[in-house]
Amino acid sequence: MLTSTLHEPSSVYATRTVSASAPREFPGLRQIVREVETAWGLRETTEVVRALNARMPALIERYRPQLPGWANGVDTHAASYRRIELHHCPLHGFQILAMVWGPGQGTPVHDHRDQWGIESVWQGELDVVDFAVKGSAGDLVRLEPSNVSRLSTGRSLGFTPEQGLHLCRNPSHRNATISLHIYARALDAFNQYVDIGDGWYERREYVPSQQHSQ
Ligand SMILES: [Fe+2]
């Protein structure tokens, strides 16, 4: 199953980003922003990630009942998963995104440019597959899957700058997934790793397309 996902054509991974110029209120967004600002004061990255990750299940439980009203305005049958920017902090620079994953949709292996993140599931399930670097030669990197986390609704996963090499996918063949992602900096460019066989991947910079309307 993992292998078939990795070999899907790259067009599957084209994403659409809806920028903050088309504001979208996500359930509990203001409270979530306050929580990130509070955790930011802990300064030490591991503590920030631990504190936010610990808070997410309660935030999801509290605000998830409002999610259907938001989800009604989102196309869950789009050709690719969608990234919807909800907030970009002008002071600290952190970014909050909603992502909408149709059945079976996912990302290639990617990194997070050495920043921390929190990925939380508000509807459906999300698989997060971690990879470990086993070798490199220029832009070629040998990778091995090291861990698979299946996040069900209400769960979240935090990663430190050292841990953010992974792929995400919606494991369901029928249902959409909605997830909320918090990143220390705006993830407007990052590296994708294209499977070239025998465990080797080619690192390529990727810039998600920006569209300024719904
Ligand atoms: Fe990611």
Residues whose N, C-alpha, C, O or C-beta is under 5 A from the ligand:
A	BS01	LIG	none
